[in-house]
Structure formats: structure tokens, C-alpha cells
Amino acid sequence: MDELLEYGVYLALLVALALPLSAYLNRAMAGERTVLSRVLVPVENLIYRGIHVDKRESMGWKTYLINALAFSAVSLVGLFALLML
């Protein structure tokens, strides 16, 4: 019986957080200022400068495909190394 109560509380928490979180994500993806912008934008800009990326430049499908495949390959190698250890 305790498990059902625990699942119910968990589900209620997820439903209660869904609307504020979706509103935050919508504003963040639209490029608008959010509550966390003051903290996260400088960190994001530092990362962009570190990897030499212009955040105003759009990515075409070919570049996206190459980057997605490279990320998958690096992840596969990392996961394999982790499993072998």
C-alpha cells in the first residue's frame, strides 16, 4: 500500500511541475530572458567562446548530421571504455 502512495505522490509532483517547467523551456528556447538567464547566459557564452562557436549562426542539416554522428561515435567509445573497466 505504501508503494501506491509513493507512486501517487510522485505522479502528482510530476504533474504539478509540468506547467511551470514547460513555460520555462518555451521561453528559454525562444531566446527570451528567464529566471536563470542571469546565471546561465554567462556560462553558455563562456562555453561558446571555448569551443569557437557563433551562437547566432544556424546549423544546416549536413553539419548537424556530422556532429550528431561524431557525438554518437565518441559516446559509443566512452561507453565501451566504461563498460570494459
PDB file with SEQRES, HELIX, SHEET and CRYST1 records, atoms N, CA, C and O in Angstrom:
SEQRES   1 A   85  MET ASP GLU LEU LEU GLU TYR GLY VAL TYR LEU ALA LEU          
SEQRES   2 A   85  LEU VAL ALA LEU ALA LEU PRO LEU SER ALA TYR LEU ASN          
SEQRES   3 A   85  ARG ALA MET ALA GLY GLU ARG THR VAL LEU SER ARG VAL          
SEQRES   4 A   85  LEU VAL PRO VAL GLU ASN LEU ILE TYR ARG GLY ILE HIS          
SEQRES   5 A   85  VAL ASP LYS ARG GLU SER MET GLY TRP LYS THR TYR LEU          
SEQRES   6 A   85  ILE ASN ALA LEU ALA PHE SER ALA VAL SER LEU VAL GLY          
SEQRES   7 A   85  LEU PHE ALA LEU LEU MET LEU                                  
HELIX    1 AA1 ASP A    2  MET A   29  1                                  28    
HELIX    2 AA2 SER A   37  GLY A   50  1                                  14    
HELIX    3 AA3 TRP A   61  MET A   84  1                                  24    
CRYST1    1.000    1.000    1.000  90.00  90.00  90.00 P 1           1          
ATOM      1  N   MET A   1       0.816  -1.191   0.000  1.00  0.00           N  
ATOM      2  CA  MET A   1       0.000   0.000   0.000  1.00  0.00           C  
ATOM      3  C   MET A   1       0.863   1.259   0.000  1.00  0.00           C  
ATOM      4  O   MET A   1       0.498   2.268  -0.602  1.00  0.00           O  
ATOM      5  N   ASP A   2       2.015   1.193   0.682  1.00  0.00           N  
ATOM      6  CA  ASP A   2       2.918   2.348   0.709  1.00  0.00           C  
ATOM      7  C   ASP A   2       3.448   2.677  -0.684  1.00  0.00           C  
ATOM      8  O   ASP A   2       3.683   3.842  -1.008  1.00  0.00           O  
ATOM      9  N   GLU A   3       3.634   1.643  -1.503  1.00  0.00           N  
ATOM     10  CA  GLU A   3       4.137   1.870  -2.853  1.00  0.00           C  
ATOM     11  C   GLU A   3       3.151   2.688  -3.672  1.00  0.00           C  
ATOM     12  O   GLU A   3       3.551   3.569  -4.433  1.00  0.00           O  
ATOM     13  N   LEU A   4       1.856   2.398  -3.518  1.00  0.00           N  
ATOM     14  CA  LEU A   4       0.841   3.147  -4.257  1.00  0.00           C  
ATOM     15  C   LEU A   4       0.829   4.615  -3.831  1.00  0.00           C  
ATOM     16  O   LEU A   4       0.677   5.502  -4.672  1.00  0.00           O  
ATOM     17  N   LEU A   5       0.985   4.872  -2.558  1.00  0.00           N  
ATOM     18  CA  LEU A   5       1.049   6.249  -2.070  1.00  0.00           C  
ATOM     19  C   LEU A   5       2.282   6.945  -2.632  1.00  0.00           C  
ATOM     20  O   LEU A   5       2.216   8.102  -3.046  1.00  0.00           O  
ATOM     21  N   GLU A   6       3.389   6.244  -2.642  1.00  0.00           N  
ATOM     22  CA  GLU A   6       4.623   6.815  -3.174  1.00  0.00           C  
ATOM     23  C   GLU A   6       4.482   7.135  -4.661  1.00  0.00           C  
ATOM     24  O   GLU A   6       4.892   8.210  -5.100  1.00  0.00           O  
ATOM     25  N   TYR A   7       3.912   6.224  -5.435  1.00  0.00           N  
ATOM     26  CA  TYR A   7       3.692   6.466  -6.862  1.00  0.00           C  
ATOM     27  C   TYR A   7       2.721   7.621  -7.079  1.00  0.00           C  
ATOM     28  O   TYR A   7       2.897   8.423  -7.996  1.00  0.00           O  
ATOM     29  N   GLY A   8       1.696   7.704  -6.234  1.00  0.00           N  
ATOM     30  CA  GLY A   8       0.729   8.792  -6.347  1.00  0.00           C  
ATOM     31  C   GLY A   8       1.357  10.150  -6.082  1.00  0.00           C  
ATOM     32  O   GLY A   8       1.083  11.114  -6.797  1.00  0.00           O  
ATOM     33  N   VAL A   9       2.197  10.232  -5.058  1.00  0.00           N  
ATOM     34  CA  VAL A   9       2.885  11.483  -4.738  1.00  0.00           C  
ATOM     35  C   VAL A   9       3.847  11.849  -5.866  1.00  0.00           C  
ATOM     36  O   VAL A   9       3.940  13.015  -6.249  1.00  0.00           O  
ATOM     37  N   TYR A  10       4.546  10.877  -6.386  1.00  0.00           N  
ATOM     38  CA  TYR A  10       5.480  11.103  -7.482  1.00  0.00           C  
ATOM     39  C   TYR A  10       4.740  11.621  -8.717  1.00  0.00           C  
ATOM     40  O   TYR A  10       5.182  12.582  -9.348  1.00  0.00           O  
ATOM     41  N   LEU A  11       3.633  10.997  -9.058  1.00  0.00           N  
ATOM     42  CA  LEU A  11       2.847  11.418 -10.213  1.00  0.00           C  
ATOM     43  C   LEU A  11       2.272  12.817 -10.005  1.00  0.00           C  
ATOM     44  O   LEU A  11       2.272  13.628 -10.931  1.00  0.00           O  
ATOM     45  N   ALA A  12       1.790  13.103  -8.816  1.00  0.00           N  
ATOM     46  CA  ALA A  12       1.259  14.437  -8.522  1.00  0.00           C  
ATOM     47  C   ALA A  12       2.359  15.493  -8.629  1.00  0.00           C  
ATOM     48  O   ALA A  12       2.114  16.592  -9.126  1.00  0.00           O  
ATOM     49  N   LEU A  13       3.554  15.172  -8.171  1.00  0.00           N  
ATOM     50  CA  LEU A  13       4.674  16.098  -8.276  1.00  0.00           C  
ATOM     51  C   LEU A  13       5.047  16.349  -9.732  1.00  0.00           C  
ATOM     52  O   LEU A  13       5.312  17.488 -10.118  1.00  0.00           O  
ATOM     53  N   LEU A  14       5.069  15.302 -10.534  1.00  0.00           N  
ATOM     54  CA  LEU A  14       5.370  15.466 -11.958  1.00  0.00           C  
ATOM     55  C   LEU A  14       4.336  16.338 -12.655  1.00  0.00           C  
ATOM     56  O   LEU A  14       4.692  17.218 -13.438  1.00  0.00           O  
ATOM     57  N   VAL A  15       3.075  16.102 -12.380  1.00  0.00           N  
ATOM     58  CA  VAL A  15       2.006  16.895 -12.998  1.00  0.00           C  
ATOM     59  C   VAL A  15       2.081  18.340 -12.526  1.00  0.00           C  
ATOM     60  O   VAL A  15       1.882  19.258 -13.322  1.00  0.00           O  
ATOM     61  N   ALA A  16       2.364  18.558 -11.245  1.00  0.00           N  
ATOM     62  CA  ALA A  16       2.439  19.918 -10.707  1.00  0.00           C  
ATOM     63  C   ALA A  16       3.608  20.701 -11.301  1.00  0.00           C  
ATOM     64  O   ALA A  16       3.511  21.918 -11.462  1.00  0.00           O  
ATOM     65  N   LEU A  17       4.701  20.033 -11.626  1.00  0.00           N  
ATOM     66  CA  LEU A  17       5.872  20.708 -12.180  1.00  0.00           C  
ATOM     67  C   LEU A  17       5.829  20.836 -13.705  1.00  0.00           C  
ATOM     68  O   LEU A  17       6.629  21.576 -14.278  1.00  0.00           O  
ATOM     69  N   ALA A  18       4.933  20.147 -14.357  1.00  0.00           N  
ATOM     70  CA  ALA A  18       4.907  20.129 -15.819  1.00  0.00           C  
ATOM     71  C   ALA A  18       4.623  21.507 -16.413  1.00  0.00           C  
ATOM     72  O   ALA A  18       5.313  21.921 -17.345  1.00  0.00           O  
ATOM     73  N   LEU A  19       3.642  22.216 -15.907  1.00  0.00           N  
ATOM     74  CA  LEU A  19       3.295  23.513 -16.482  1.00  0.00           C  
ATOM     75  C   LEU A  19       4.379  24.570 -16.276  1.00  0.00           C  
ATOM     76  O   LEU A  19       4.763  25.221 -17.248  1.00  0.00           O  
ATOM     77  N   PRO A  20       4.895  24.774 -15.054  1.00  0.00           N  
ATOM     78  CA  PRO A  20       5.953  25.771 -14.920  1.00  0.00           C  
ATOM     79  C   PRO A  20       7.223  25.411 -15.701  1.00  0.00           C  
ATOM     80  O   PRO A  20       7.874  26.285 -16.273  1.00  0.00           O  
ATOM     81  N   LEU A  21       7.565  24.134 -15.719  1.00  0.00           N  
ATOM     82  CA  LEU A  21       8.762  23.723 -16.445  1.00  0.00           C  
ATOM     83  C   LEU A  21       8.579  23.910 -17.946  1.00  0.00           C  
ATOM     84  O   LEU A  21       9.505  24.353 -18.625  1.00  0.00           O  
ATOM     85  N   SER A  22       7.405  23.581 -18.477  1.00  0.00           N  
ATOM     86  CA  SER A  22       7.173  23.765 -19.909  1.00  0.00           C  
ATOM     87  C   SER A  22       7.161  25.249 -20.273  1.00  0.00           C  
ATOM     88  O   SER A  22       7.630  25.619 -21.350  1.00  0.00           O  
ATOM     89  N   ALA A  23       6.635  26.103 -19.398  1.00  0.00           N  
ATOM     90  CA  ALA A  23       6.659  27.550 -19.655  1.00  0.00           C  
ATOM     91  C   ALA A  23       8.099  28.063 -19.667  1.00  0.00           C  
ATOM     92  O   ALA A  23       8.461  28.885 -20.509  1.00  0.00           O  
ATOM     93  N   TYR A  24       8.924  27.572 -18.727  1.00  0.00           N  
ATOM     94  CA  TYR A  24      10.331  27.966 -18.696  1.00  0.00           C  
ATOM     95  C   TYR A  24      11.050  27.517 -19.960  1.00  0.00           C  
ATOM     96  O   TYR A  24      11.773  28.303 -20.573  1.00  0.00           O  
ATOM     97  N   LEU A  25      10.862  26.267 -20.354  1.00  0.00           N  
ATOM     98  CA  LEU A  25      11.531  25.754 -21.546  1.00  0.00           C  
ATOM     99  C   LEU A  25      11.088  26.491 -22.799  1.00  0.00           C  
ATOM    100  O   LEU A  25      11.899  26.752 -23.688  1.00  0.00           O  
ATOM    101  N   ASN A  26       9.815  26.825 -22.873  1.00  0.00           N  
ATOM    102  CA  ASN A  26       9.306  27.573 -24.024  1.00  0.00           C  
ATOM    103  C   ASN A  26       9.990  28.930 -24.134  1.00  0.00           C  
ATOM    104  O   ASN A  26      10.400  29.330 -25.224  1.00  0.00           O  
ATOM    105  N   ARG A  27      10.118  29.644 -23.014  1.00  0.00           N  
ATOM    106  CA  ARG A  27      10.775  30.947 -23.027  1.00  0.00           C  
ATOM    107  C   ARG A  27      12.270  30.809 -23.324  1.00  0.00           C  
ATOM    108  O   ARG A  27      12.836  31.620 -24.056  1.00  0.00           O  
ATOM    109  N   ALA A  28      12.898  29.796 -22.764  1.00  0.00           N  
ATOM    110  CA  ALA A  28      14.337  29.607 -22.980  1.00  0.00           C  
ATOM    111  C   ALA A  28      14.634  29.282 -24.438  1.00  0.00           C  
ATOM    112  O   ALA A  28      15.590  29.817 -25.001  1.00  0.00           O  
ATOM    113  N   MET A  29      13.845  28.427 -25.056  1.00  0.00           N  
ATOM    114  CA  MET A  29      14.069  28.059 -26.453  1.00  0.00           C  
ATOM    115  C   MET A  29      13.717  29.190 -27.412  1.00  0.00           C  
ATOM    116  O   MET A  29      14.233  29.233 -28.529  1.00  0.00           O  
ATOM    117  N   ALA A  30      12.850  30.100 -26.994  1.00  0.00           N  
ATOM    118  CA  ALA A  30      12.502  31.252 -27.828  1.00  0.00           C  
ATOM    119  C   ALA A  30      13.546  32.356 -27.705  1.00  0.00           C  
ATOM    120  O   ALA A  30      13.477  33.349 -28.430  1.00  0.00           O  
ATOM    121  N   GLY A  31      14.512  32.203 -26.801  1.00  0.00           N  
ATOM    122  CA  GLY A  31      15.563  33.190 -26.636  1.00  0.00           C  
ATOM    123  C   GLY A  31      15.190  34.333 -25.714  1.00  0.00           C  
ATOM    124  O   GLY A  31      15.912  35.328 -25.647  1.00  0.00           O  
ATOM    125  N   GLU A  32      14.089  34.218 -25.008  1.00  0.00           N  
ATOM    126  CA  GLU A  32      13.662  35.265 -24.084  1.00  0.00           C  
ATOM    127  C   GLU A  32      14.401  35.119 -22.756  1.00  0.00           C  
ATOM    128  O   GLU A  32      14.965  34.066 -22.458  1.00  0.00           O  
ATOM    129  N   ARG A  33      14.390  36.195 -21.963  1.00  0.00           N  
ATOM    130  CA  ARG A  33      15.015  36.140 -20.641  1.00  0.00           C  
ATOM    131  C   ARG A  33      14.167  35.291 -19.705  1.00  0.00           C  
ATOM    132  O   ARG A  33      12.938  35.348 -19.727  1.00  0.00           O  
ATOM    133  N   THR A  34      14.839  34.516 -18.897  1.00  0.00           N  
ATOM    134  CA  THR A  34      14.167  33.668 -17.913  1.00  0.00           C  
ATOM    135  C   THR A  34      14.747  33.946 -16.530  1.00  0.00           C  
ATOM    136  O   THR A  34      15.634  34.785 -16.375  1.00  0.00           O  
ATOM    137  N   VAL A  35      14.248  33.249 -15.551  1.00  0.00           N  
ATOM    138  CA  VAL A  35      14.720  33.414 -14.179  1.00  0.00           C  
ATOM    139  C   VAL A  35      16.201  33.050 -14.071  1.00  0.00           C  
ATOM    140  O   VAL A  35      16.944  33.689 -13.326  1.00  0.00           O  
ATOM    141  N   LEU A  36      16.625  32.043 -14.797  1.00  0.00           N  
ATOM    142  CA  LEU A  36      18.003  31.568 -14.699  1.00  0.00           C  
ATOM    143  C   LEU A  36      18.948  32.212 -15.709  1.00  0.00           C  
ATOM    144  O   LEU A  36      20.125  31.857 -15.755  1.00  0.00           O  
ATOM    145  N   SER A  37      18.461  33.147 -16.515  1.00  0.00           N  
ATOM    146  CA  SER A  37      19.289  33.762 -17.556  1.00  0.00           C  
ATOM    147  C   SER A  37      20.505  34.465 -16.973  1.00  0.00           C  
ATOM    148  O   SER A  37      21.597  34.407 -17.539  1.00  0.00           O  
ATOM    149  N   ARG A  38      20.313  35.123 -15.851  1.00  0.00           N  
ATOM    150  CA  ARG A  38      21.416  35.873 -15.244  1.00  0.00           C  
ATOM    151  C   ARG A  38      22.595  34.963 -14.905  1.00  0.00           C  
ATOM    152  O   ARG A  38      23.747  35.392 -14.971  1.00  0.00           O  
ATOM    153  N   VAL A  39      22.321  33.732 -14.549  1.00  0.00           N  
ATOM    154  CA  VAL A  39      23.376  32.790 -14.176  1.00  0.00           C  
ATOM    155  C   VAL A  39      23.853  31.980 -15.373  1.00  0.00           C  
ATOM    156  O   VAL A  39      25.055  31.790 -15.554  1.00  0.00           O  
ATOM    157  N   LEU A  40      22.920  31.499 -16.193  1.00  0.00           N  
ATOM    158  CA  LEU A  40      23.278  30.552 -17.238  1.00  0.00           C  
ATOM    159  C   LEU A  40      23.824  31.187 -18.519  1.00  0.00           C  
ATOM    160  O   LEU A  40      24.631  30.564 -19.208  1.00  0.00           O  
ATOM    161  N   VAL A  41      23.408  32.403 -18.852  1.00  0.00           N  
ATOM    162  CA  VAL A  41      23.877  33.034 -20.094  1.00  0.00           C  
ATOM    163  C   VAL A  41      25.385  33.267 -20.065  1.00  0.00           C  
ATOM    164  O   VAL A  41      26.042  32.968 -21.063  1.00  0.00           O  
ATOM    165  N   PRO A  42      25.980  33.786 -18.977  1.00  0.00           N  
ATOM    166  CA  PRO A  42      27.452  33.914 -18.982  1.00  0.00           C  
ATOM    167  C   PRO A  42      28.177  32.575 -19.104  1.00  0.00           C  
ATOM    168  O   PRO A  42      29.215  32.486 -19.760  1.00  0.00           O  
ATOM    169  N   VAL A  43      27.640  31.548 -18.480  1.00  0.00           N  
ATOM    170  CA  VAL A  43      28.252  30.219 -18.592  1.00  0.00           C  
ATOM    171  C   VAL A  43      28.147  29.718 -20.031  1.00  0.00           C  
ATOM    172  O   VAL A  43      29.104  29.168 -20.575  1.00  0.00           O  
ATOM    173  N   GLU A  44      26.986  29.911 -20.637  1.00  0.00           N  
ATOM    174  CA  GLU A  44      26.783  29.499 -22.026  1.00  0.00           C  
ATOM    175  C   GLU A  44      27.734  30.245 -22.956  1.00  0.00           C  
ATOM    176  O   GLU A  44      28.335  29.637 -23.843  1.00  0.00           O  
ATOM    177  N   ASN A  45      27.878  31.557 -22.763  1.00  0.00           N  
ATOM    178  CA  ASN A  45      28.784  32.343 -23.600  1.00  0.00           C  
ATOM    179  C   ASN A  45      30.232  31.908 -23.425  1.00  0.00           C  
ATOM    180  O   ASN A  45      30.999  31.899 -24.388  1.00  0.00           O  
ATOM    181  N   LEU A  46      30.609  31.550 -22.206  1.00  0.00           N  
ATOM    182  CA  LEU A  46      31.969  31.060 -21.957  1.00  0.00           C  
ATOM    183  C   LEU A  46      32.219  29.748 -22.700  1.00  0.00           C  
ATOM    184  O   LEU A  46      33.285  29.554 -23.284  1.00  0.00           O  
ATOM    185  N   ILE A  47      31.245  28.860 -22.676  1.00  0.00           N  
ATOM    186  CA  ILE A  47      31.379  27.589 -23.393  1.00  0.00           C  
ATOM    187  C   ILE A  47      31.465  27.834 -24.891  1.00  0.00           C  
ATOM    188  O   ILE A  47      32.287  27.223 -25.574  1.00  0.00           O  
ATOM    189  N   TYR A  48      30.619  28.727 -25.412  1.00  0.00           N  
ATOM    190  CA  TYR A  48      30.657  29.043 -26.842  1.00  0.00           C  
ATOM    191  C   TYR A  48      32.019  29.604 -27.243  1.00  0.00           C  
ATOM    192  O   TYR A  48      32.567  29.229 -28.280  1.00  0.00           O  
ATOM    193  N   ARG A  49      32.566  30.504 -26.423  1.00  0.00           N  
ATOM    194  CA  ARG A  49      33.889  31.057 -26.727  1.00  0.00           C  
ATOM    195  C   ARG A  49      34.952  29.967 -26.671  1.00  0.00           C  
ATOM    196  O   ARG A  49      35.878  29.958 -27.483  1.00  0.00           O  
ATOM    197  N   GLY A  50      34.823  29.052 -25.718  1.00  0.00           N  
ATOM    198  CA  GLY A  50      35.811  27.986 -25.561  1.00  0.00           C  
ATOM    199  C   GLY A  50      35.845  27.015 -26.730  1.00  0.00           C  
ATOM    200  O   GLY A  50      36.905  26.484 -27.064  1.00  0.00           O  
ATOM    201  N   ILE A  51      34.702  26.779 -27.352  1.00  0.00           N  
ATOM    202  CA  ILE A  51      34.663  25.841 -28.482  1.00  0.00           C  
ATOM    203  C   ILE A  51      34.539  26.548 -29.826  1.00  0.00           C  
ATOM    204  O   ILE A  51      34.304  25.916 -30.855  1.00  0.00           O  
ATOM    205  N   HIS A  52      34.704  27.889 -29.800  1.00  0.00           N  
ATOM    206  CA  HIS A  52      34.725  28.711 -31.018  1.00  0.00           C  
ATOM    207  C   HIS A  52      33.459  28.554 -31.859  1.00  0.00           C  
ATOM    208  O   HIS A  52      33.519  28.233 -33.046  1.00  0.00           O  
ATOM    209  N   VAL A  53      32.316  28.786 -31.219  1.00  0.00           N  
ATOM    210  CA  VAL A  53      31.028  28.676 -31.898  1.00  0.00           C  
ATOM    211  C   VAL A  53      30.324  30.023 -31.843  1.00  0.00           C  
ATOM    212  O   VAL A  53      30.285  30.669 -30.796  1.00  0.00           O  
ATOM    213  N   ASP A  54      29.768  30.443 -32.977  1.00  0.00           N  
ATOM    214  CA  ASP A  54      28.953  31.655 -33.021  1.00  0.00           C  
ATOM    215  C   ASP A  54      27.507  31.241 -32.785  1.00  0.00           C  
ATOM    216  O   ASP A  54      26.924  30.518 -33.593  1.00  0.00           O  
ATOM    217  N   LYS A  55      26.925  31.703 -31.672  1.00  0.00           N  
ATOM    218  CA  LYS A  55      25.576  31.243 -31.324  1.00  0.00           C  
ATOM    219  C   LYS A  55      24.502  31.814 -32.235  1.00  0.00           C  
ATOM    220  O   LYS A  55      23.372  31.325 -32.233  1.00  0.00           O  
ATOM    221  N   ARG A  56      24.829  32.839 -33.014  1.00  0.00           N  
ATOM    222  CA  ARG A  56      23.846  33.405 -33.953  1.00  0.00           C  
ATOM    223  C   ARG A  56      23.832  32.678 -35.282  1.00  0.00           C  
ATOM    224  O   ARG A  56      22.924  32.877 -36.089  1.00  0.00           O  
ATOM    225  N   GLU A  57      24.826  31.838 -35.520  1.00  0.00           N  
ATOM    226  CA  GLU A  57      24.918  31.104 -36.780  1.00  0.00           C  
ATOM    227  C   GLU A  57      24.041  29.857 -36.723  1.00  0.00           C  
ATOM    228  O   GLU A  57      24.093  29.093 -35.759  1.00  0.00           O  
ATOM    229  N   SER A  58      23.236  29.660 -37.765  1.00  0.00           N  
ATOM    230  CA  SER A  58      22.386  28.467 -37.781  1.00  0.00           C  
ATOM    231  C   SER A  58      23.165  27.280 -38.344  1.00  0.00           C  
ATOM    232  O   SER A  58      24.138  27.449 -39.079  1.00  0.00           O  
ATOM    233  N   MET A  59      22.724  26.098 -37.990  1.00  0.00           N  
ATOM    234  CA  MET A  59      23.389  24.873 -38.403  1.00  0.00           C  
ATOM    235  C   MET A  59      22.544  24.180 -39.463  1.00  0.00           C  
ATOM    236  O   MET A  59      21.366  23.897 -39.240  1.00  0.00           O  
ATOM    237  N   GLY A  60      23.142  23.911 -40.603  1.00  0.00           N  
ATOM    238  CA  GLY A  60      22.447  23.190 -41.663  1.00  0.00           C  
ATOM    239  C   GLY A  60      22.339  21.712 -41.335  1.00  0.00           C  
ATOM    240  O   GLY A  60      22.934  21.224 -40.374  1.00  0.00           O  
ATOM    241  N   TRP A  61      21.571  21.017 -42.147  1.00  0.00           N  
ATOM    242  CA  TRP A  61      21.323  19.612 -41.844  1.00  0.00           C  
ATOM    243  C   TRP A  61      22.574  18.767 -42.008  1.00  0.00           C  
ATOM    244  O   TRP A  61      22.748  17.788 -41.282  1.00  0.00           O  
ATOM    245  N   LYS A  62      23.449  19.120 -42.941  1.00  0.00           N  
ATOM    246  CA  LYS A  62      24.672  18.334 -43.139  1.00  0.00           C  
ATOM    247  C   LYS A  62      25.610  18.484 -41.946  1.00  0.00           C  
ATOM    248  O   LYS A  62      26.186  17.504 -41.475  1.00  0.00           O  
ATOM    249  N   THR A  63      25.761  19.714 -41.461  1.00  0.00           N  
ATOM    250  CA  THR A  63      26.598  19.948 -40.283  1.00  0.00           C  
ATOM    251  C   THR A  63      26.013  19.255 -39.065  1.00  0.00           C  
ATOM    252  O   THR A  63      26.740  18.663 -38.267  1.00  0.00           O  
ATOM    253  N   TYR A  64      24.687  19.331 -38.924  1.00  0.00           N  
ATOM    254  CA  TYR A  64      24.024  18.671 -37.802  1.00  0.00           C  
ATOM    255  C   TYR A  64      24.253  17.161 -37.866  1.00  0.00           C  
ATOM    256  O   TYR A  64      24.545  16.535 -36.847  1.00  0.00           O  
ATOM    257  N   LEU A  65      24.123  16.573 -39.057  1.00  0.00           N  
ATOM    258  CA  LEU A  65      24.321  15.137 -39.223  1.00  0.00           C  
ATOM    259  C   LEU A  65      25.743  14.737 -38.839  1.00  0.00           C  
ATOM    260  O   LEU A  65      25.944  13.758 -38.121  1.00  0.00           O  
ATOM    261  N   ILE A  66      26.719  15.487 -39.314  1.00  0.00           N  
ATOM    262  CA  ILE A  66      28.119  15.174 -38.998  1.00  0.00           C  
ATOM    263  C   ILE A  66      28.366  15.272 -37.493  1.00  0.00           C  
ATOM    264  O   ILE A  66      29.011  14.402 -36.906  1.00  0.00           O  
ATOM    265  N   ASN A  67      27.851  16.333 -36.874  1.00  0.00           N  
ATOM    266  CA  ASN A  67      28.041  16.496 -35.425  1.00  0.00           C  
ATOM    267  C   ASN A  67      27.318  15.423 -34.626  1.00  0.00           C  
ATOM    268  O   ASN A  67      27.848  14.938 -33.626  1.00  0.00           O  
ATOM    269  N   ALA A  68      26.118  15.046 -35.049  1.00  0.00           N  
ATOM    270  CA  ALA A  68      25.374  14.001 -34.343  1.00  0.00           C  
ATOM    271  C   ALA A  68      26.103  12.654 -34.450  1.00  0.00           C  
ATOM    272  O   ALA A  68      26.182  11.912 -33.471  1.00  0.00           O  
ATOM    273  N   LEU A  69      26.627  12.347 -35.619  1.00  0.00           N  
ATOM    274  CA  LEU A  69      27.365  11.098 -35.790  1.00  0.00           C  
ATOM    275  C   LEU A  69      28.671  11.103 -34.996  1.00  0.00           C  
ATOM    276  O   LEU A  69      29.046  10.089 -34.407  1.00  0.00           O  
ATOM    277  N   ALA A  70      29.362  12.246 -34.981  1.00  0.00           N  
ATOM    278  CA  ALA A  70      30.605  12.342 -34.207  1.00  0.00           C  
ATOM    279  C   ALA A  70      30.318  12.191 -32.716  1.00  0.00           C  
ATOM    280  O   ALA A  70      31.046  11.492 -32.012  1.00  0.00           O  
ATOM    281  N   PHE A  71      29.256  12.846 -32.232  1.00  0.00           N  
ATOM    282  CA  PHE A  71      28.893  12.719 -30.826  1.00  0.00           C  
ATOM    283  C   PHE A  71      28.529  11.276 -30.491  1.00  0.00           C  
ATOM    284  O   PHE A  71      28.908  10.769 -29.436  1.00  0.00           O  
ATOM    285  N   SER A  72      27.802  10.619 -31.375  1.00  0.00           N  
ATOM    286  CA  SER A  72      27.436   9.223 -31.143  1.00  0.00           C  
ATOM    287  C   SER A  72      28.661   8.322 -31.108  1.00  0.00           C  
ATOM    288  O   SER A  72      28.749   7.418 -30.278  1.00  0.00           O  
ATOM    289  N   ALA A  73      29.605   8.569 -32.007  1.00  0.00           N  
ATOM    290  CA  ALA A  73      30.821   7.753 -32.037  1.00  0.00           C  
ATOM    291  C   ALA A  73      31.640   7.946 -30.762  1.00  0.00           C  
ATOM    292  O   ALA A  73      32.113   6.973 -30.174  1.00  0.00           O  
ATOM    293  N   VAL A  74      31.806   9.188 -30.337  1.00  0.00           N  
ATOM    294  CA  VAL A  74      32.556   9.453 -29.108  1.00  0.00           C  
ATOM    295  C   VAL A  74      31.835   8.844 -27.907  1.00  0.00           C  
ATOM    296  O   VAL A  74      32.477   8.285 -27.018  1.00  0.00           O  
ATOM    297  N   SER A  75      30.512   8.948 -27.876  1.00  0.00           N  
ATOM    298  CA  SER A  75      29.736   8.357 -26.782  1.00  0.00           C  
ATOM    299  C   SER A  75      29.865   6.842 -26.769  1.00  0.00           C  
ATOM    300  O   SER A  75      29.976   6.234 -25.704  1.00  0.00           O  
ATOM    301  N   LEU A  76      29.850   6.238 -27.940  1.00  0.00           N  
ATOM    302  CA  LEU A  76      29.981   4.786 -28.038  1.00  0.00           C  
ATOM    303  C   LEU A  76      31.336   4.330 -27.517  1.00  0.00           C  
ATOM    304  O   LEU A  76      31.421   3.357 -26.768  1.00  0.00           O  
ATOM    305  N   VAL A  77      32.381   5.023 -27.905  1.00  0.00           N  
ATOM    306  CA  VAL A  77      33.728   4.672 -27.443  1.00  0.00           C  
ATOM    307  C   VAL A  77      33.831   4.870 -25.932  1.00  0.00           C  
ATOM    308  O   VAL A  77      34.396   4.032 -25.229  1.00  0.00           O  
ATOM    309  N   GLY A  78      33.282   5.982 -25.435  1.00  0.00           N  
ATOM    310  CA  GLY A  78      33.321   6.238 -23.995  1.00  0.00           C  
ATOM    311  C   GLY A  78      32.542   5.198 -23.209  1.00  0.00           C  
ATOM    312  O   GLY A  78      33.002   4.734 -22.166  1.00  0.00           O  
ATOM    313  N   LEU A  79      31.370   4.831 -23.698  1.00  0.00           N  
ATOM    314  CA  LEU A  79      30.566   3.820 -23.020  1.00  0.00           C  
ATOM    315  C   LEU A  79      31.253   2.463 -23.050  1.00  0.00           C  
ATOM    316  O   LEU A  79      31.231   1.732 -22.059  1.00  0.00           O  
ATOM    317  N   PHE A  80      31.864   2.121 -24.184  1.00  0.00           N  
ATOM    318  CA  PHE A  80      32.582   0.862 -24.280  1.00  0.00           C  
ATOM    319  C   PHE A  80      33.744   0.823 -23.279  1.00  0.00           C  
ATOM    320  O   PHE A  80      33.964  -0.184 -22.605  1.00  0.00           O  
ATOM    321  N   ALA A  81      34.484   1.941 -23.194  1.00  0.00           N  
ATOM    322  CA  ALA A  81      35.609   2.010 -22.249  1.00  0.00           C  
ATOM    323  C   ALA A  81      35.101   1.888 -20.817  1.00  0.00           C  
ATOM    324  O   ALA A  81      35.715   1.206 -19.996  1.00  0.00           O  
ATOM    325  N   LEU A  82      33.990   2.543 -20.514  1.00  0.00           N  
ATOM    326  CA  LEU A  82      33.427   2.477 -19.176  1.00  0.00           C  
ATOM    327  C   LEU A  82      32.986   1.046 -18.832  1.00  0.00           C  
ATOM    328  O   LEU A  82      33.211   0.571 -17.719  1.00  0.00           O  
ATOM    329  N   LEU A  83      32.365   0.378 -19.786  1.00  0.00           N  
ATOM    330  CA  LEU A  83      31.926  -1.000 -19.550  1.00  0.00           C  
ATOM    331  C   LEU A  83      33.109  -1.969 -19.417  1.00  0.00           C  
ATOM    332  O   LEU A  83      33.035  -2.943 -18.668  1.00  0.00           O  
ATOM    333  N   MET A  84      34.179  -1.704 -20.134  1.00  0.00           N  
ATOM    334  CA  MET A  84      35.340  -2.585 -20.047  1.00  0.00           C  
ATOM    335  C   MET A  84      36.101  -2.402 -18.746  1.00  0.00           C  
ATOM    336  O   MET A  84      36.815  -3.303 -18.306  1.00  0.00           O  
ATOM    337  N   LEU A  85      35.947  -1.231 -18.128  1.00  0.00           N  
ATOM    338  CA  LEU A  85      36.635  -1.028 -16.850  1.00  0.00           C  
ATOM    339  C   LEU A  85      35.899  -1.742 -15.761  1.00  0.00           C  
ATOM    340  O   LEU A  85      36.315  -1.698 -14.603  1.00  0.00           O  
TER     341      LEU A  85                                                      
END                                                                             
